[in-house]
Amino acid sequence: MPNGRRILLKKILLLSTLFTLGFLNQALAKEKPLIVLDGQEALNNQKVCWYENKRYTEGAYITVGDIRLICTAKQPNFSNSDLAWLRLNANGEIIYPKQPKTIHVN
């Protein structure tokens, strides 16, 4: 095989490989969208529980003395409820604070 033809075949092989890799990169990029977060905004908008200057997210458990606490929704019936530390009983169930009785006047 002449030397010029080998060089041409190598160039074609290199270009086709680069094209294929570029195409695959483009296809994979469509499957994995780029998510950009503003870290400060996420910290400001995220609902958290605080203990000893540390942030805890919903579902976190801590033990203070003999008391087990969970970071959970203060009012479980509302999806936008603030988070609060609530006690857990011996079975690991959340003890919700008793709501004051209210009188509704129409």
WOZIBEL-V930856 format. One record per backbone hydrogen bond with DSSP energy under -1.0 kcal/mol. NH is the residue of the N-H (numbers start at 1). CO is the residue of the C=O. E is the energy in kcal/mol with one decimal. If there is no record, write none. Layout:
[[NH:CO:E] [NH:CO:E]]
//
This chain:
[[6:2:-1.5] [7:3:-1.9] [8:4:-2.0] [9:5:-2.5] [10:6:-2.5] [11:7:-2.3] [12:8:-2.4] [13:9:-2.6] [14:10:-2.6] [15:11:-2.8] [16:12:-2.6] [17:13:-2.2] [18:14:-2.5] [19:15:-2.6] [20:16:-2.4] [21:17:-2.7] [22:18:-2.5] [23:19:-2.5] [24:20:-2.8] [25:21:-2.6] [26:22:-2.1] [27:23:-2.5] [28:24:-2.9] [29:25:-2.0] [30:26:-1.3] [32:28:-1.4] [42:38:-2.4] [43:39:-2.1] [44:40:-2.3] [45:41:-2.2] [46:42:-1.3] [49:56:-2.9] [51:54:-1.9] [54:51:-1.0] [56:49:-2.8] [59:71:-3.7] [60:57:-1.9] [62:69:-2.0] [64:67:-2.9] [67:64:-2.2] [69:62:-3.0] [70:86:-2.4] [71:60:-2.5] [72:84:-2.4] [74:82:-3.3] [78:75:-2.0] [81:78:-1.3] [84:72:-2.7] [86:70:-2.5] [88:68:-2.1] [89:93:-2.7] [92:89:-2.0] [95:87:-2.9]]
//
